[in-house]
Amino acid sequence: MSAASTSAASPAAAPATPVAGGRHAFGATDIGLLVMAAIWGINFTVVKAGIAAMPALAFNGIRVVLAAVVLQLVAFAVAGWRTFPSRRDALALLAMGVMGNGIYQLLFIAGLSRTRAGIAALVIAAGPAWIAIISRLFGRERLPGRGWAGIALQMFGMLCVVASAGLLDADPTALKGAAFIMVGSIVWALFTVMLQPYTARVHPLHLASLTLSSGAVLLFAVGWPAIRVLDFTTITLAAWGAVLYAGVGALVIAYLLFYRGVRILGPTRTAMYGNLQPIIALLVAWVALSEQPTRYQVLGGVLVMAGLLISRTARMQPAGPAPHVTSVAATERAA
């Protein structure tokens, strides 16, 4: 994501149509997507530092509200009122945002506060598998055998990572944290699939700002008891920097870079850059937090990435509008 989706992350995939025609030379858009992957990969460590400096619920409430305000301003500055969705669509997006950017973020923070940043990144990396499974249950996409083989690898790799968090590292708290992250990934996948029809008729910036805003209201309400008693004079500049990075950086700037990538390069190439996120997260957590990955986590990471690559090469058969949403939305959850 935000996401962290969190991502980890968090606006859903855009209905943009990529520029048609053949190959694109490596350029500014590709550089922007590398920056996007770096922002999301680093964000796991930044959030860990932020929730060490202030209560996790307070940190999450403040940073998501900040991101929602900034994204609303950007949406109206760029897209304007004319593209604002109908009242019915706006209310539906607000309702879904409570789940996708509210409940998901609560699970993400609950998980990340209990387990390693690298483990959280690897569990989230298997998110596309959950999206594919739920999309199939909703009748949105049909996968061939090659796609299901990739999903099976992702699932097995994720289980290796989750098991290593508790059973192999003898840390039941870390196991619980990994489980929170996994449940959050399922919630995000459900949100992504439910959001799919709206991506065909709602401007992506309004879609993102509405879903993030309702999630921010929930997170601020849950975090208010901790925010109310927070002694702001004790908060360091570094902690405020973490709030700014995890809010505006991961939930606004990285998303805008993602949307540009979808518009210019297409969803598949853009999603491939998102696959760099767990690798960056592992390396940064190793250096900054001394989170040396175990061999089981390395094995799980390799299986997850191999499964992603296999699934990417499988030809999906869409059964509804805007089929590309389920193949890319999971890369936006780094906050």
Order of alpha helices (4+ residues) and beta strands (2+ residues): alpha-alpha-alpha-alpha-alpha-alpha-beta-alpha-alpha-alpha-alpha-alpha-alpha-alpha-alpha-beta-alpha
